Amino acid sequence: MTTDGPLPLKTDPGTVPEIDTARCSGCGRCIAACSLRLFGFEQQGRRKIAVLPEPDRCTGCGKCAVECAVGAITLEFDSVLPSGA
């Protein structure tokens, strides 16, 4: 994938989407919701699940979590706090 310019900055720099693979139905709503097209599918046995191969590029907007019909995506805060926090 190529980009024209710098990668987007996080809108909420302390969040990272977490995917509960046991709950993921493989519907693809997260893929459609992500304007940066960061989600993809991975085959696990007979089922496909959503994956986020480049979490550092995520802006933390939360659209994927809102669109997930089964609640498999949550936004988790990074364990490292910025200095001075």
C-alpha distance (Angstrom), angle and dihedral (degrees) to the residues before:
residue distance angle dihedral
M1 . . .
T2 3.80 . .
T3 3.77 128.2 .
D4 3.77 132.3 -158.8
G5 3.77 101.1 -133.2
P6 3.78 136.8 -17.6
L7 3.77 123.2 -18.6
P8 3.82 114.0 -96.4
L9 3.78 117.5 -91.2
K10 3.77 119.0 -118.3
T11 3.80 113.3 -96.3
D12 3.81 88.1 -155.4
P13 3.80 103.9 25.5
G14 3.81 96.4 -168.3
T15 3.79 99.0 58.2
V16 3.77 133.8 90.1
P17 3.81 124.2 178.2
E18 3.80 112.9 -116.4
I19 3.81 118.4 -158.3
D20 3.79 118.9 -151.4
T21 3.80 97.9 -147.2
A22 3.81 92.0 -165.8
R23 3.82 90.4 60.2
C24 3.81 98.6 37.9
S25 3.80 111.0 110.4
G26 3.81 95.9 -169.4
C27 3.80 91.8 -121.5
G28 3.83 94.5 142.1
R29 3.81 97.9 -132.1
C30 3.81 90.4 127.7
I31 3.79 90.1 53.3
A32 3.80 91.2 52.5
A33 3.83 92.6 44.7
C34 3.80 96.5 52.4
S35 3.80 109.2 89.9
L36 3.82 89.7 -165.4
R37 3.82 92.1 52.3
L38 3.81 92.3 -130.3
F39 3.82 97.1 146.8
G40 3.77 125.9 83.0
F41 3.79 139.9 164.3
E42 3.77 129.6 -96.8
Q43 3.78 125.5 -167.9
Q44 3.81 114.6 -123.4
G45 3.76 109.2 -179.1
R46 3.80 106.5 -58.3
R47 3.77 96.2 -16.3
K48 3.77 136.2 68.9
I49 3.79 122.9 -135.0
A50 3.78 134.7 -169.8
V51 3.80 117.8 -102.1
L52 3.79 133.9 -173.9
P53 3.82 105.4 -148.6
E54 3.82 95.7 177.9
P55 3.83 107.2 37.9
D56 3.82 91.5 162.7
R57 3.81 89.6 68.5
C58 3.81 92.3 55.5
T59 3.82 114.7 112.1
G60 3.82 93.6 -154.7
C61 3.81 92.9 -122.7
G62 3.83 92.7 144.5
K63 3.80 97.8 -137.7
C64 3.80 90.8 126.9
A65 3.81 92.3 55.1
V66 3.80 92.3 46.8
E67 3.80 92.4 50.9
C68 3.81 95.8 45.5
A69 3.80 103.6 107.3
V70 3.82 94.3 -163.6
G71 3.81 98.4 44.4
A72 3.79 94.0 -116.6
I73 3.82 94.1 137.9
T74 3.78 123.4 68.0
L75 3.77 130.5 167.8
E76 3.79 111.2 -120.4
F77 3.77 125.2 -167.4
D78 3.79 116.5 -119.3
S79 3.78 112.6 -107.7
V80 3.80 91.4 -129.3
L81 3.78 114.4 80.5
P82 3.79 121.7 -154.5
S83 3.80 114.5 -101.1
G84 3.79 112.7 -88.0
A85 3.82 93.4 27.7
